[in-house]
Amino acid sequence: MAENNAVANQDNNANLILRAQKIYLKDVSFESPNSPDIFMDDMQPRLGVEIEHDVSKISEDTYNVVVQITATVTMDEKTAFLAEVHQAGIFVIKGFEPEILDRRLNVFCPNTLYPYACATLDDLVVKGGFPPLLLPPYQFAAKYNQQLQPEPAEAPASTQD
């Protein structure tokens, strides 16, 4: 009986496919609107980073996933630079239950693309004349789990007579 279950599990896993078919740079932008003056200032930079991702279906088992990173550095009221990278990948994913598929698309795929996006972003910043921008790992799993949490219900308004 246990052997039959093991064989069935092995057969089920043999039908699971998850692979990156293509990883590519979809869009990139770098602006340093206050250069060269910004290089002459001696101010403390402030970094703002936004990270998003988007999933779209290309065909039955093929998906396009895009990780977007936008980094903005300001010095006082001046923008030192604004850099944006859209790193994309085409993934073939087949044989997974819908909940597992959704997790693969929103956690595994962005985790695969994120290092590529960070490297491109760092390269842009350095070529723009600024110090390296080394972003820490991003927790796509935590973001995904947070999105799965139900919104807290609003407490009913109390009425006083």
Secondary structure, 3 states (H helix, E strand, C coil): CHHHHHHHHHHHHHCCEEEEEEEEEEEEEEECCCCCHHHHCCCCEEEEEEEEEEEEEEECCEEEEEEEEEEEEEECCEEEEEEEEEEEEEEEEECCCHHHHHHHHHHHHHHHHHHHHHHHHHHHHHHCCCCCCCCCCCCHHHHHHHHHCCCCCCCCCCCCC
